[in-house]
Amino acid sequence: EAGVVQSPRYKIIEKKQPVAFWCNPISGHNTLYWYLQNLGQGPELLIRYENEEAVDDSQLPKDRFSAERLKGVDSTLKIQPAELGDSAVYLCASSSQGGTTRPDTQYFGPGTRLTVL
Amino acid sequence: KQEVTQIPAALSVPEGENLVLNCSFTDSAIYNLQWFRQDPGKGLTSLLLIQSSQREQTSGRLNASLDKSSGRSTLYIAASQPGDSATYLCAVGDDYKLSFGAGTTVTVRA
């Protein structure tokens, strides 16, 4: 079974430029998460999707960040414009909630390491 | 807001020694707790998931305990090997959300 796929793996951009990250979750997983991980810290949730609906985007900085999950499968996270402080690893994860309210095991992709110069 | 703390931040042991990694959390009203492993430049791999009603989970050389009332979990790794070198993260599940600690970076010396 293929795991969570993310691209690109690395991205270097200049500040004020736009950037986009793509995630393909494990087949059949209806829940998709985007996390931000700063160096030396644990991941922090940015947004959670149930199918195509963003059910928790309370931690997403909406002035510059946006996300979409068309057709409830792949997802794209965008930053426009990027700032120096956005340099971090952006992780995508998916899980099969099965209709329960408990967080099930989440499967993580390798992440995209963003460097903003 | 759930706060998750992992101590120590880093640990170095000789091969064969048992590892003990600690995790504490501030809000005991949790649904589950998960331990993850992260290798440099890679994503997270789930090691163990303990439901709130459970006291421990075991997988091979790994054993994780949970004391929800005191807000603590411990991950034990028996007979450590150089391949166990990685960062280990604890994550507390509140409803749909995982709150992560900063991790403990383990180095096992051959």
Interface residues (C-beta under 8 A of the other chain):
Chain A: V4 T31 G40 Q41 G42 P43 E44 L45 R48 V55 D56 L91 A93 Q97 T101 R102 P103 T105 Q106 Y107 F108 G109 P110 G111 R113
Chain B: V4 Y31 N32 Q34 F36 G41 K42 G43 L44 T45 S46 L49 Q51 L89 A91 G93 D94 D95 Y96 K97 L98 F100 G101 A102 G103
